[in-house]
Each structure stands twice: as structure tokens, then as C-alpha cells.
Amino acid sequence: MSSELSWRSCSCHWRQPLRYIPQPFAQSLGYRPAIQYFVAEQEWTQYTFRFEQFGIDGHDLTGVFVGGGPEEGDFVLQIDDVRLE
């Protein structure tokens, strides 16, 4: 029995006014990440990233990485309530 594991978006709450990089990995991208930068608000705010914004449809999603950058140095990552929908 197979199951359909396609997702359309990743939803999460962020805090800290820093630039972050959500990177979904997909088989169709050759297992390389799609990259898109954004700056979070100072207060907890919900952000939703539609996978189509990254050029994928989510059917072959293999992982999602979240990091800071591209600036060098220390940073704080506060993320909560991550959902694949």
C-alpha cells in the first residue's frame, strides 16, 4: 500500500529580526536545496512558504533546512510550531 506524501507549504512561527534561509530539498532538484531569504519580524509572527515559490510541488520533498545568513557570525534562531501542510 502506498501513501501520498505531498505537501504544499511549510508554516512556522519566527521571532528575531534577522535574515533567515528556509531551504527545502527535493529529489527533483537533484537533492540540492532551493534557497529563498527573508527577514523575520521582531515579534512572533507566522510565516508560510509555499513550495511552488521554490520551484517544487512538494511531492518529492526530502527535507527542510532553516538557517541564518548569509552574513557570518553568531545568530539566534527561534522557531516554533512548524507544520508541513
C-alpha positions as CSV (number, residue, x, y, z in Angstrom):
1,M,0.0,0.0,0.0
2,S,1.4,3.4,-1.0
3,S,0.6,6.7,0.6
4,E,0.6,10.2,-0.9
5,L,3.0,12.4,1.0
6,S,2.8,15.6,-1.0
7,W,2.9,18.9,0.8
8,R,2.0,22.3,-0.5
9,S,3.6,24.6,2.2
10,C,5.7,24.9,5.3
11,S,4.2,27.0,8.1
12,C,6.0,28.2,11.2
13,H,6.4,31.0,13.7
14,W,9.6,33.0,13.8
15,R,11.0,35.7,16.1
16,Q,14.1,37.8,15.8
17,P,14.7,40.5,13.2
18,L,17.4,38.6,11.3
19,R,17.8,37.2,7.8
20,Y,17.0,33.6,7.5
21,I,17.1,31.0,4.8
22,P,14.4,28.3,4.5
23,Q,15.8,25.6,2.2
24,P,13.5,22.7,1.0
25,F,15.3,19.8,-0.5
26,A,13.6,17.7,-3.2
27,Q,14.6,14.8,-5.4
28,S,13.6,16.9,-8.5
29,L,16.2,19.5,-7.5
30,G,19.0,16.8,-7.6
31,Y,18.9,16.7,-3.8
32,R,20.1,20.3,-3.7
33,P,18.2,22.9,-1.7
34,A,16.1,25.7,-3.2
35,I,17.0,28.9,-1.4
36,Q,15.0,32.0,-0.5
37,Y,16.0,34.7,2.0
38,F,13.6,36.6,4.3
39,V,13.8,38.8,7.3
40,A,11.7,37.9,10.3
41,E,9.8,40.5,12.4
42,Q,10.8,41.4,16.0
43,E,7.6,39.7,17.5
44,W,6.4,36.2,17.0
45,T,4.9,36.1,13.5
46,Q,3.6,33.2,11.4
47,Y,5.2,32.7,8.0
48,T,4.0,30.3,5.3
49,F,6.3,29.3,2.5
50,R,4.5,27.7,-0.5
51,F,6.8,25.2,-2.1
52,E,5.8,26.5,-5.5
53,Q,7.7,29.7,-4.6
54,F,10.8,27.4,-4.6
55,G,10.0,25.8,-7.9
56,I,8.8,22.5,-6.5
57,D,5.4,21.0,-5.8
58,G,6.3,19.1,-2.7
59,H,5.6,15.5,-4.0
60,D,9.3,14.6,-3.7
61,L,10.3,16.7,-0.7
62,T,13.2,15.1,1.2
63,G,13.9,17.7,3.9
64,V,13.7,21.3,5.0
65,F,16.6,23.1,6.5
66,V,16.4,26.5,8.2
67,G,19.4,28.6,8.9
68,G,20.7,32.1,9.2
69,G,22.8,34.0,6.7
70,P,24.5,34.7,4.5
71,E,26.2,37.0,7.0
72,E,28.9,35.4,9.1
73,G,28.8,35.4,12.9
74,D,26.6,34.4,15.7
75,F,22.8,34.4,15.4
76,V,19.8,33.2,17.4
77,L,17.2,31.0,15.8
78,Q,13.8,30.9,17.5
79,I,11.2,28.9,15.6
80,D,8.1,27.2,16.8
81,D,5.1,25.3,15.6
82,V,6.5,24.0,12.3
83,R,4.0,22.3,10.0
84,L,4.0,20.8,6.6
85,E,0.6,21.2,5.1
